[in-house]
C-alpha cells in the first residue's frame, strides 16, 4: 500500500486505499460470522463449494476464493482443536499455505 507523508512527517494513505482496506476487513468479518453460524456439516458443504471454485477460478476472483478457503479452515481448525490436535495442526498448515497465496495476490509486485 502506497503511503504519503504529509507536512508534519506523518504517514497518510489516500481515502480510496482506506476504503478498499476497510471494505476487505468488513468482508472478512462478515465471512467469519457466517462460517461460525454454520453447523459442521454445513461448513463441510461450504468447503466443498470453495474447492470447486478454486478449480474454476480465474486471476480476478482468486483473492476472494483464497480468503474464503483460509477462513473456512480457520473455523474448522477452531472446532477441531477441541477434538483432535493432530487434525487441527494439519488444517493449520493448509491455512498457512493459503494465506501465503493471499499475500501474493495482495502484493504481486513483491515477488518481482
Secondary structure, DSSP 8 states (H G I E B T S, - for coil): ---EE-TTS-EE--HHHHHHHHHHHHHHHHHHHHHHHS-HHHHHHHHHHHHHHHHH--HHHHHHHHHHHHHHHHHHHHHHTTT-HHHHHHHHHHHHHHHHHHHHHH-GGGG-
